[in-house]
Amino acid sequence: MFGYVTIAAGALTQEQRERYRAYYCGLCHALKHRYGALGRMTLSYDITFLYLLLSSLYEPDEIRGTARCLPHPFRPHAYVQSELCDYCCDMNLALAYHKCLDDWHDDRSLPGRAEAALLAEAVGSQLTCVFVDHGLMRKNEGDEVEAAFAKFHANAGTGKPTMILMHTTKGKGVSYMEDQAGWHGKAPNDDEYAQGIQELDALRAELEAK
């Protein structure tokens, strides 16, 4: 899910609203610098929240200033940037891209497909895919992923395919949810949740028995 977080402006003090706005503007300027005008248009409250959270946790050195921009051409706005800003910009672009792909796959949204293509062009080679073994994968699955990535990199520049394609099914393993686009962004009720967990537990037991 992307684009679900919003700001409760009425619950913030004036100082807190100004701080939030400065971080938001910092991300906006960084997106424009890294990815152009299209990147700036993808800025979300979700990533602004992440930027604030990470800044509070790690307290990096910050660059503060004021600047005018196209959305605010007459009055300079305060901004805050740090080393975390670029990370959050990259996350924002990756999430926006996959949100557009979701719109295309779920609803056959032509604007979503077009925007995904434009975002991919804007990103270019600035993002690199990495594999992180979080310890929750099935037996030998981590080795299989690393082997696939090794083959991916070995084929680079040889004229052989260097793309890994995966076919996945939304809600796989839950009878009432499987391949049903209407469940995108929707939570099951208590009875549906209990049924889904029961079906997934049965499927896991079947896989572990093989």
C-alpha positions as CSV (number, residue, x, y, z in Angstrom):
1,M,0.0,0.0,0.0
2,F,1.3,3.4,-0.8
3,G,-0.3,6.8,-0.4
4,Y,-2.4,6.0,2.7
5,V,-0.6,8.2,5.2
6,T,-1.7,11.8,5.7
7,I,-0.9,14.6,8.1
8,A,-3.3,15.5,11.0
9,A,-2.5,19.2,10.7
10,G,-5.1,20.2,13.3
11,A,-3.3,18.1,16.0
12,L,0.1,19.8,15.4
13,T,1.4,23.0,16.9
14,Q,2.6,25.8,14.6
15,E,6.2,24.8,15.2
16,Q,5.5,21.1,14.4
17,R,3.7,22.1,11.2
18,E,6.7,24.2,10.1
19,R,9.1,21.4,10.9
20,Y,7.0,19.0,8.9
21,R,6.8,21.4,6.0
22,A,10.6,21.9,6.0
23,Y,11.2,18.1,5.8
24,Y,8.6,17.8,3.1
25,C,10.2,20.6,1.1
26,G,13.6,19.1,1.6
27,L,12.4,15.9,0.0
28,C,10.7,17.8,-2.9
29,H,14.0,19.6,-3.8
30,A,16.0,16.4,-3.6
31,L,13.5,14.5,-5.8
32,K,13.8,17.3,-8.4
33,H,17.6,17.2,-8.3
34,R,17.8,13.4,-8.5
35,Y,14.9,12.5,-10.8
36,G,13.6,15.7,-12.4
37,A,10.2,17.2,-12.4
38,L,8.4,13.8,-12.6
39,G,10.2,12.6,-9.5
40,R,9.0,15.7,-7.6
41,M,5.4,14.9,-8.5
42,T,5.6,11.5,-6.8
43,L,6.3,12.9,-3.3
44,S,4.0,11.4,-0.7
45,Y,3.2,11.9,3.0
46,D,4.3,8.3,3.5
47,I,7.9,9.0,2.7
48,T,7.8,12.4,4.5
49,F,6.8,10.4,7.6
50,L,9.7,8.0,7.0
51,Y,12.2,10.9,6.6
52,L,11.0,12.4,9.9
53,L,11.2,9.1,11.7
54,L,14.7,8.2,10.5
55,S,15.9,11.7,11.2
56,S,14.6,11.4,14.8
57,L,16.2,8.0,15.3
58,Y,19.7,8.7,13.7
59,E,20.0,12.4,14.2
60,P,22.2,13.0,11.1
61,D,23.9,16.3,10.3
62,E,21.4,18.4,8.5
63,I,21.5,21.2,5.9
64,R,18.9,23.9,6.5
65,G,18.0,26.7,4.1
66,T,15.3,28.5,2.3
67,A,14.4,28.5,-1.4
68,R,11.8,29.3,-4.0
69,C,10.4,26.7,-6.3
70,L,7.8,26.4,-9.1
71,P,4.9,25.5,-6.7
72,H,5.9,28.4,-4.4
73,P,7.6,31.0,-6.7
74,F,7.0,34.1,-4.6
75,R,7.9,33.3,-1.0
76,P,11.0,31.2,0.0
77,H,10.2,28.1,2.0
78,A,12.4,26.5,4.6
79,Y,13.8,23.0,3.8
80,V,15.8,20.4,5.7
81,Q,18.1,17.9,3.9
82,S,20.6,15.2,5.2
83,E,22.1,11.9,4.0
84,L,18.8,10.2,4.8
85,C,17.0,12.5,2.3
86,D,18.5,10.7,-0.8
87,Y,17.6,7.3,0.7
88,C,14.0,8.4,1.2
89,C,13.9,9.8,-2.3
90,D,15.0,6.5,-3.8
91,M,12.4,4.7,-1.7
92,N,9.7,7.1,-2.8
93,L,10.5,6.5,-6.5
94,A,10.6,2.7,-6.1
95,L,7.2,2.7,-4.3
96,A,5.6,5.1,-6.7
97,Y,6.8,2.9,-9.6
98,H,5.3,-0.2,-8.2
99,K,2.1,1.6,-7.2
100,C,1.8,2.5,-10.9
101,L,2.4,-1.1,-12.0
102,D,-0.2,-2.3,-9.5
103,D,-2.7,0.2,-11.0
104,W,-1.9,-1.3,-14.4
105,H,-2.1,-5.0,-13.4
106,D,-5.2,-4.6,-11.2
107,D,-7.3,-2.1,-13.2
108,R,-5.5,-1.9,-16.6
109,S,-4.9,1.8,-15.9
110,L,-3.2,3.2,-19.0
111,P,-2.0,6.3,-17.0
112,G,-0.5,4.0,-14.5
113,R,1.4,2.0,-17.1
114,A,2.6,5.2,-18.8
115,E,3.8,6.8,-15.5
116,A,5.6,3.5,-14.6
117,A,7.5,3.7,-17.9
118,L,8.4,7.4,-17.4
119,L,9.6,6.7,-13.8
120,A,11.7,3.8,-14.9
121,E,13.4,6.1,-17.5
122,A,13.9,8.8,-14.8
123,V,15.5,6.3,-12.4
124,G,17.9,4.8,-15.0
125,S,20.8,3.2,-13.3
126,Q,20.5,5.1,-10.0
127,L,18.9,2.2,-8.1
128,T,20.5,-1.2,-7.5
129,C,18.5,-4.3,-6.5
130,V,19.9,-6.0,-3.4
131,F,19.0,-9.3,-1.6
132,V,18.6,-9.3,2.2
133,D,18.2,-12.6,3.9
134,H,15.9,-11.6,6.8
135,G,16.0,-15.1,8.4
136,L,12.3,-15.9,7.6
137,M,12.8,-17.7,4.2
138,R,12.1,-21.4,3.6
139,K,15.0,-23.9,3.7
140,N,17.5,-23.3,0.9
141,E,15.5,-20.4,-0.5
142,G,18.2,-17.9,0.2
143,D,20.7,-20.0,-1.7
144,E,18.4,-20.2,-4.6
145,V,17.9,-16.4,-4.7
146,E,21.7,-15.8,-4.6
147,A,22.2,-18.4,-7.4
148,A,19.7,-16.6,-9.5
149,F,21.3,-13.3,-9.0
150,A,24.8,-14.7,-9.7
151,K,23.5,-16.0,-13.1
152,F,21.8,-12.6,-13.7
153,H,25.1,-10.8,-13.2
154,A,27.1,-13.4,-15.1
155,N,25.0,-12.9,-18.2
156,A,25.4,-9.1,-18.2
157,G,27.0,-7.9,-21.5
158,T,26.8,-11.3,-23.1
159,G,23.7,-10.8,-25.1
160,K,21.9,-13.4,-23.0
161,P,18.8,-12.4,-21.0
162,T,19.6,-10.5,-17.8
163,M,16.1,-10.1,-16.4
164,I,14.4,-12.3,-13.8
165,L,10.7,-12.6,-14.4
166,M,8.4,-13.9,-11.7
167,H,4.7,-14.7,-11.9
168,T,2.9,-14.2,-8.7
169,T,-0.8,-14.5,-7.7
170,K,-2.4,-12.0,-5.4
171,G,-3.8,-13.7,-2.2
172,K,-2.3,-17.1,-3.2
173,G,-3.4,-19.9,-0.9
174,V,-6.5,-18.1,0.5
175,S,-9.6,-19.4,-1.4
176,Y,-11.7,-16.3,-1.3
177,M,-8.8,-13.9,-1.9
178,E,-6.8,-15.6,-4.5
179,D,-6.4,-13.5,-7.8
180,Q,-9.2,-11.1,-6.7
181,A,-8.2,-7.5,-7.4
182,G,-10.9,-6.3,-5.0
183,W,-8.8,-7.3,-2.0
184,H,-6.0,-4.9,-2.9
185,G,-5.7,-2.5,0.1
186,K,-8.6,-4.2,1.9
187,A,-8.4,-6.0,5.3
188,P,-10.4,-9.2,6.0
189,N,-12.9,-9.2,8.9
190,D,-12.3,-11.5,11.9
191,D,-14.1,-14.6,10.3
192,E,-12.3,-14.1,7.0
193,Y,-9.0,-13.7,8.7
194,A,-9.5,-16.9,10.7
195,Q,-10.4,-18.8,7.6
196,G,-7.4,-17.5,5.7
197,I,-5.0,-18.4,8.4
198,Q,-6.5,-21.9,8.6
199,E,-6.0,-22.4,4.9
200,L,-2.5,-21.0,4.9
201,D,-1.5,-23.2,7.9
202,A,-2.8,-26.3,6.0
203,L,-0.9,-25.3,2.9
204,R,2.3,-24.7,4.9
205,A,2.0,-28.2,6.5
206,E,1.6,-29.7,3.1
207,L,4.7,-28.0,1.8
208,E,6.8,-28.9,4.8
209,A,5.8,-32.5,4.5
210,K,7.3,-32.7,1.0
